[in-house]
Amino acid sequence: MDVLNTYGGEAVRSVTWWGWLLITLALIGLAAFRAALDGDDGAPLVCGIVLIAPLIIVGLTVGIRHDTEKTTPIRHEVTLRPGAVIDATKYDIVEQRGAIYVIEEREVAE
C-alpha cells in the first residue's frame, strides 16, 4: 500500500457560549446602529457602539472559539500494489477514485 496523501487529525473548534452571547449583542448593536443612521437621535448610535465594541475587542484578542476534545478523522489516500489488500480491522474505505482509495482510520476500542 502506497500512501499518497494524509489529512485530518486536527482539533475540532466550536464557538463558546459567551461567543454566542457576544454575537447576539453585536447583532442588537448593529440594529441599534442602523436605527441611529435612519433617525436623528444619538442614543441608538452610542448603544450600538457599546454593544459592538466587546465583540471586536474579544475577537481580536482571545477569540470566540475554542478547541474541543474531539479531532477530525485521519484519512489517507492510498494506492494498492498488485495482490495487496486493505486491513479492514484498522481502516474503513470511505471513497474510491479509480485506483486511489480514501481510507479512514478506525477508532481504537479501549
N, C-alpha and C positions, 0 to 999 in steps of 0.2 A: 504494500500500500504506500503510495507516494502522496505526501501532504503538499497541496498547492497553496493553501491559504488557511489561516486560523483567525477567528474573530470571536468576540463575546468575552464574558467573564468580568465585565465592568459592573460597578455598583449601580443599583437602581436608585435614581433620585426622585424625590417627591416633594411637593410643596407642604410646608409645615402649617399647623393650624393658625399660627399668628401671621403666616404669609397670606393665607386666605382672608384673614381679618384686614390686613393692610391693603390687599387688592380691593376688597369691598369698600373700605374707606376711601381709597383713591377714586373708585367709580362714583361714589357720592360726591367727593370733592370735584371731580370733573363735571358732574351735573350742576353743581353749585357755581363753578367757574363759568360754565356755559350760560347759566341764568344771569350771571353778572354781566356778561357781554351783551345780552339782549336788553337788559334794563339799565337804569341809571344809578341803582343802589350799589354802594361799595361793600356792604356786609357779605353778600354771597362770594365776592371776589376774595376777601380775606379768609372766609370759611373754606373755600376751595383750595387756597394755597396751604392753609393749615392742615387740611386732610391729605393733600397730595405729597407734601414735604416728607412725612415719615417713610413713605414707600420709596421715594428717591434716595433718602439717606440710608435706609436699611438695605435696599437693593444694591447700592454701590459699595457698601462696607461689608456686611455679613452675608447678605443674600437671603432669599426667602425659601430656598430649597435645602434639603439635607440628604445625605446618603442613608439608605435603609440597609438592613442586614442581608437583603436579597441581592443576588447577582444575576446578570443575564446568562443564558445557557451558552456554553462553549461549543462552537461549531467549527468543523473542519471541512474544507473542500479537498477531496482526495480522488486519485485515480487508482485503479487496481491493476496489478501486474497479472499476466495470464496465470490462471489457477489459484489466485489469491481470493480470499473471502473476507467480509467484514465481520468482526467479532460482535455478535448480537448481544452478548452479556454486558459489553462496555458501551456500545453505541446504538443509536436509533438512526435509521435512514430517513432524512427529512425531505430530500428532493434529489432528483436525478436529472442531469442535463447532459444527455449523450453519454460519454464515457466518464463524466465527472459526477461524483456522488457528494452530496452535502450531508454529513453525519453530525449528530449531536451527542455529546457525552451524556450517559445516563446518570441519574442521581445515585450516589453510593448509599446503600442501606446500612445503617449502623446498628 
